[in-house]
Amino acid sequence: MWFRRKTSRTSPTRHTASAATPAARARVETSLHRARLPVDLIEQGMRIVKLDRPWTEVPVLFQGFTLERPAEAQILRQYCEWVVVEDEETRLSPLISKAAVLKRRTTEPMAETRSVAGEMPRAAAAWDNAQAFVEHLTRQIETGNDLNFQDARPVIRACVESIKANASAMLWMSRIKSRDAYTAEHCLRVAIFTVAFARFLGMPDEDLEVAGMCGLLHDIGKLKVPDEILNKPGALSPEEFRIMREHTTLGYQLLKTDPTLDPIISDVTCHHHERMDGRGYPRQLAEWQISRFARMVSIVDAFDAITSDRCYRDGLSTSDAIRILYRNRGQQFDAGMVEAFIRMVGVYPPGSLVELTSGEVALIVATHPGKKLKPRVEILLDGDKKPVTPRLLDLSAAETSAVPGIARPLPDGAFGISLQERIQQLVVGNSVSHS
């Protein structure tokens, strides 16, 4: 929604007006327009006149300013979802059209430049390096050594590059879970899903690395929580729960020791358990006080926690997690983001094992946000449950009744099909083909 507004940068007297050149008078009489734009579309040179939250909730120096540096636009993208800008109609009109395209983006599959098979070796290497970094960071915190969080940047950058090529390859890796390494692997999975989610929402590439850093370090404060509380097999007492909740402020304090880190990273660490209804912790923030990146990580964090095995319970299914997220939209979670996240993950996430109505067994390769029940699959067993040469089938591309649908989800390992083994086959196969 936008409206015309006459502006005049000067208030000329009769003398100055009459003395002005025609070009000067034209500049004075130029009509500027205002438009409410998704923050991912703002450009340098635009005047920012309003935010979707109070100015005091965003770390900018002035209330109302002309966007002059990329860093200023990045700050707005981290905290806001939309802003009101002022500029000439010729510049705003194309961006208003782009806003509709950006909204439709979350109904289409993410772009890919490589197949899952082609990307898997790089994804596996990026995952292994990230896992080694988290383990190193854990040891550094446990022994009280100095921390260098900037070492995480190249690790996350490698994950980002893999996700940009084919997000499903990294999402396959994130499904390999160990109950005994929950905290470390949880941070890594949240990083991967946050990068994928940011890309799905249409955020610029330059934001993906910071989003990944937010996900990787969001729970770092848990490494300061006593192990007997963190990994207690039973329910926490009220006092133990109070100590557990301190991980948000403990993590914030750890990250603030590194002044070179982007401030949004510590913001997310502190606020990823805040709620839209103001009943979260540690500060009971109102909805408009919760940054965009904290809202994203909050959803991803909950999704992974719900679907992961813990020392005290087994993880729930993806469908159960989706129902919980959807039921709590608008109260605990940002409603629009929950709906977008569900479109990205799908009913059958990448890496899931399913049986088709034909009796064939397949792995989910990629979801289709607009056709949740018709993902792209890799068929590994025929209708008699015998191995076949793997072949891809896009269930959303075929409209005939001859194309099978999904009959039911299967647990990993069903009929001898293991996701981890399939990943290993792809990694080894690509290594051999390139040797």
C-alpha positions in Angstrom: 0.0 0.0 0.0 1.4 3.4 -0.9 0.4 7.0 -1.3 1.5 10.2 -2.9 3.1 12.9 -0.9 4.2 16.3 -2.0 7.6 17.2 -0.6 9.8 20.2 -0.7 13.3 20.2 0.5 13.3 23.9 0.9 10.6 26.5 1.7 11.5 29.3 -0.8 10.5 32.9 -0.3 8.9 34.7 -3.2 12.3 36.1 -4.2 14.1 32.8 -4.2 11.2 31.1 -6.0 11.2 33.6 -8.8 14.9 33.6 -9.1 15.2 29.8 -9.3 15.9 28.1 -12.6 13.3 25.9 -14.2 15.4 22.8 -13.3 15.5 23.9 -9.6 11.8 24.6 -9.5 11.2 21.1 -11.0 13.3 19.5 -8.2 11.4 21.4 -5.5 8.1 20.3 -6.9 9.0 16.6 -7.3 6.4 14.3 -5.8 7.8 11.5 -3.8 5.8 8.4 -2.9 5.7 6.1 0.1 5.5 2.3 -0.1 5.4 -0.5 2.5 8.0 -3.0 1.3 9.3 -6.3 2.5 12.6 -5.5 4.0 14.5 -7.9 1.6 13.6 -5.5 -1.3 14.9 -2.2 0.1 17.7 -0.5 -1.8 20.4 2.1 -1.1 19.3 5.7 -1.6 15.8 5.1 -0.2 14.6 7.1 2.8 13.3 4.8 5.6 10.4 6.6 7.3 8.8 3.8 9.3 9.5 0.3 10.7 7.2 -2.5 11.7 8.4 -2.0 15.3 9.4 1.0 17.4 12.7 2.6 16.3 14.2 2.0 19.7 14.0 -1.8 19.1 16.4 -1.7 16.2 20.1 -0.7 16.5 20.1 2.2 14.1 21.3 5.7 15.0 18.4 7.8 13.7 14.6 7.7 13.4 14.2 8.2 9.7 17.2 8.1 7.6 18.4 7.6 4.0 19.9 4.2 3.4 23.5 4.8 2.4 25.4 1.6 3.4 24.8 -2.1 2.9 25.3 -2.6 6.6 22.3 -0.5 7.4 20.1 -2.5 5.1 21.4 -5.7 6.7 20.5 -4.5 10.2 16.9 -3.8 9.0 16.7 -7.3 7.4 17.8 -8.9 10.7 15.2 -7.2 12.9 12.3 -6.2 10.7 10.0 -7.8 8.2 8.7 -4.7 6.4 9.5 -1.0 6.4 7.9 2.1 4.8 10.2 3.9 2.4 10.0 7.1 0.5 11.3 7.5 -3.1 10.2 8.3 -6.6 7.4 6.4 -8.2 9.6 5.1 -11.1 11.8 3.4 -8.6 9.1 2.1 -6.3 6.7 0.6 -8.8 9.0 -2.3 -9.9 9.7 -3.1 -6.3 6.0 -3.3 -5.4 5.6 -5.8 -8.3 8.6 -7.7 -6.9 6.9 -8.0 -3.5 4.2 -10.2 -5.0 6.8 -12.4 -6.6 8.7 -12.6 -3.3 5.5 -13.8 -1.6 4.9 -16.5 -4.2 8.5 -17.8 -3.7 7.5 -19.8 -0.7 5.0 -21.8 -2.8 7.8 -23.0 -5.1 10.7 -25.4 -4.6 14.1 -23.8 -3.9 16.4 -23.4 -6.9 19.1 -26.1 -7.4 22.3 -26.0 -9.4 23.3 -29.6 -8.5 21.5 -32.8 -7.9 21.4 -34.4 -4.5 23.8 -37.1 -5.7 26.2 -34.5 -7.2 26.1 -32.3 -4.0 26.3 -35.0 -1.4 30.2 -35.3 -1.2 30.5 -31.6 -0.5 27.5 -31.6 1.9 29.0 -34.5 3.8 32.4 -32.8 4.1 30.8 -29.5 5.3 28.7 -31.4 7.8 31.8 -33.3 9.2 33.8 -30.1 9.5 31.0 -28.3 11.2 30.5 -31.2 13.6 34.2 -31.2 14.4 34.1 -27.4 15.1 31.2 -27.8 17.5 33.0 -30.5 19.4 36.1 -28.3 19.6 34.1 -25.4 20.8 32.5 -27.6 23.5 35.9 -28.7 24.7 37.1 -25.1 24.8 34.2 -24.0 26.9 34.5 -27.0 29.3 38.2 -26.3 29.9 37.8 -22.6 30.2 40.0 -21.7 27.3 39.7 -18.5 25.2 37.0 -18.7 22.5 37.2 -17.5 19.0 33.7 -17.5 17.5 35.0 -16.1 14.2 36.4 -19.6 13.5 32.8 -20.6 12.9 32.4 -18.4 9.9 34.3 -20.5 7.3 32.5 -23.6 8.7 29.1 -22.0 8.2 30.1 -20.6 4.8 30.8 -24.1 3.5 27.3 -25.1 4.6 25.8 -22.1 3.0 27.5 -22.8 -0.3 26.2 -26.4 -0.2 22.6 -25.3 0.6 22.6 -22.8 -2.2 23.6 -25.6 -4.6 21.0 -28.1 -3.3 19.5 -27.7 0.2 18.2 -31.3 0.3 21.8 -32.7 0.5 22.5 -30.9 3.8 19.0 -31.7 5.0 19.7 -35.4 4.4 22.8 -35.1 6.5 20.8 -33.4 9.3 18.6 -36.5 9.7 21.5 -38.6 10.9 21.1 -38.2 14.7 22.8 -39.4 17.8 20.8 -39.5 21.1 24.1 -39.2 23.0 25.3 -36.0 21.2 22.0 -34.1 21.2 23.2 -30.6 22.2 26.1 -30.4 19.8 24.2 -31.9 16.9 21.1 -29.9 17.7 23.1 -26.7 17.2 24.4 -27.9 13.9 21.0 -29.0 12.7 19.4 -25.7 13.7 22.2 -23.9 11.8 21.4 -25.9 8.6 17.7 -25.5 8.8 18.0 -21.8 9.6 20.1 -21.2 6.5 17.7 -23.2 4.3 14.7 -21.4 5.8 16.3 -17.9 5.3 16.9 -18.9 1.6 13.4 -20.2 1.3 12.0 -16.9 2.5 14.0 -15.1 -0.1 16.6 -13.4 2.0 19.7 -12.1 0.1 22.7 -14.4 0.0 24.7 -12.1 2.2 22.3 -12.8 5.1 22.6 -16.6 5.0 26.0 -16.8 6.7 24.8 -14.6 9.6 21.6 -16.7 9.8 23.7 -19.8 10.1 25.8 -18.3 12.8 22.7 -17.5 14.8 21.5 -21.1 14.5 24.9 -22.6 15.3 25.4 -20.5 18.5 21.8 -20.1 19.7 22.1 -22.7 22.4 25.8 -22.2 23.3 24.8 -21.2 26.9 23.6 -24.8 27.5 27.3 -25.8 27.7 27.4 -23.8 30.9 24.5 -25.6 32.4 25.4 -28.5 34.8 25.4 -31.8 33.0 23.2 -33.4 35.6 20.5 -30.9 34.7 21.1 -30.7 31.0 20.9 -34.5 30.5 18.6 -35.4 33.4 16.5 -38.4 32.3 13.4 -37.3 34.2 11.4 -34.2 34.7 13.2 -31.1 36.0 12.3 -29.6 39.4 11.2 -26.0 39.4 14.7 -24.9 40.6 16.4 -27.1 37.9 14.1 -25.6 35.2 15.0 -22.1 36.4 18.7 -23.0 36.0 18.1 -24.5 32.6 16.3 -21.4 31.4 19.5 -19.4 32.3 21.2 -20.8 29.2 19.8 -17.9 27.1 21.5 -15.2 29.3 24.6 -17.4 29.8 25.0 -17.7 26.0 24.4 -14.0 25.5 27.2 -13.3 28.0 29.6 -15.7 26.3 29.0 -14.1 22.9 29.3 -10.6 24.1 32.9 -11.3 25.0 33.6 -11.2 21.2 32.9 -7.6 20.0 33.6 -8.6 16.4 30.4 -10.8 16.3 27.4 -9.4 14.6 25.1 -8.2 17.4 22.1 -10.1 16.0 23.8 -13.4 16.9 23.8 -12.6 20.6 20.3 -11.2 20.3 19.1 -14.5 18.9 20.9 -16.5 21.6 19.2 -14.4 24.3 15.7 -14.2 22.8 15.0 -17.5 20.9 12.7 -18.6 23.7 10.6 -15.4 23.7 7.0 -15.8 22.6 4.6 -13.8 20.4 2.2 -13.6 23.4 4.8 -12.1 25.7 5.0 -15.2 27.9 8.5 -16.3 26.9 11.9 -15.9 28.6 14.2 -14.4 29.8 12.5 -10.9 29.3 8.9 -11.6 28.4 9.3 -9.5 25.3 6.2 -8.3 23.4 5.8 -9.5 19.8 7.2 -6.3 18.3 10.4 -6.6 20.4 11.4 -10.0 19.0 13.8 -9.7 16.0 13.1 -11.4 12.7 16.1 -13.7 13.1 15.1 -14.7 16.6 11.6 -15.6 15.3 13.1 -17.8 12.6 15.5 -19.7 15.0 12.7 -20.1 17.6 10.7 -22.2 15.0 13.7 -24.2 13.8 14.8 -24.8 17.4 11.4 -26.2 18.4 11.0 -28.3 15.3 14.4 -30.1 15.9 13.8 -30.5 19.6 10.4 -32.1 19.0 11.7 -34.5 16.4 14.9 -35.6 18.1 15.5 -38.4 20.5 16.5 -37.2 23.9 17.9 -38.9 27.0 14.4 -38.9 28.5 12.2 -39.5 25.5 12.0 -40.5 21.9 11.5 -37.9 19.3 8.1 -37.3 17.7 7.3 -37.6 13.9 7.6 -34.7 11.5 3.8 -34.7 11.2 3.4 -34.4 15.0 6.0 -31.6 15.1 4.1 -29.7 12.3 0.8 -30.0 14.2 2.5 -28.6 17.3 4.0 -25.7 15.5 0.8 -24.9 13.7 -1.3 -25.1 16.9 1.0 -22.6 18.6 1.3 -20.2 15.7 0.5 -16.6 16.8 0.9 -17.5 20.4 4.4 -19.0 20.8 5.6 -18.6 17.2 5.3 -16.0 14.4 2.2 -17.2 12.4 3.4 -16.3 8.9 6.8 -17.9 9.5 5.3 -21.1 10.9 3.2 -21.5 7.7 6.2 -20.8 5.5 8.4 -23.3 7.5 5.7 -26.0 7.1 5.7 -25.4 3.3 9.5 -25.7 3.2 9.7 -28.9 5.3 6.7 -30.6 3.8 4.7 -33.6 5.1 7.6 -35.8 4.1 10.9 -34.0 4.6 14.0 -34.7 2.5 15.7 -37.9 3.6 12.4 -39.6 4.7 11.7 -43.1 3.7 8.3 -43.9 2.1 6.4 -46.6 0.5 4.5 -45.7 -2.7 1.1 -46.9 -3.7 2.9 -49.1 -6.3 4.6 -50.9 -3.5 8.0 -49.3 -4.4 10.2 -47.9 -1.6 11.8 -44.5 -2.1 13.7 -41.8 -0.3 12.3 -38.2 -0.4 14.8 -36.1 -2.4 13.0 -32.7 -2.3 9.7 -31.3 -1.3 7.3 -29.1 -3.4 5.8 -26.3 -1.1 2.7 -26.0 -3.3 2.1 -29.7 -3.6 3.0 -31.1 -0.1 1.9 -34.7 -0.9 3.9 -34.9 -4.2 7.6 -34.6 -3.5 10.5 -35.7 -5.7 11.6 -39.2 -4.7 14.5 -41.6 -5.5 13.1 -45.1 -6.0 15.4 -47.8 -4.5 13.2 -50.9 -4.3 10.6 -52.2 -6.7 7.1 -53.3 -5.9 8.4 -56.7 -4.7 10.8 -54.9 -2.4 13.8 -55.9 -4.6 16.7 -53.5 -5.2 16.6 -51.6 -8.5 19.0 -49.1 -10.1 18.1 -45.8 -8.3 15.9 -43.5 -10.4 14.3 -40.1 -9.7 10.6 -39.5 -10.0 8.9 -36.2 -9.5 5.4 -36.9 -8.2 4.3 -33.3 -8.7 5.2 -33.2 -12.4 3.0 -36.0 -13.5 -0.8 -35.7 -13.5 -1.8 -39.1 -14.7 -3.3 -41.8 -12.6 -0.4 -44.1 -13.7 2.0 -42.2 -11.5 2.0 -43.6 -7.9 1.4 -41.6 -4.8 2.7 -42.0 -1.3 1.0 -44.8 0.6 2.8 -44.4 4.0 6.0 -43.2 5.7 8.5 -45.8 6.8 11.0 -45.8 9.6 14.7 -45.5 8.6 16.0 -49.0 8.0 12.8 -50.5 6.8 13.3 -53.2 4.1 17.0 -52.8 4.6 17.1 -49.2 3.3 19.2 -46.9 5.5 19.6 -43.2 4.8 23.1 -43.2 6.2 24.1 -46.1 3.9 22.6 -44.3 0.9 24.6 -41.2 1.8 27.8 -43.2 2.0 27.0 -44.8 -1.4 26.7 -41.4 -3.0 29.8 -40.0 -1.3 31.9 -43.0 -2.3 30.4 -43.2 -5.8 31.2 -39.6 -6.6 34.7 -40.0 -5.2 35.3 -43.0 -7.5 33.8 -41.3 -10.5 36.1 -38.3 -10.0 39.3 -40.3 -9.3 
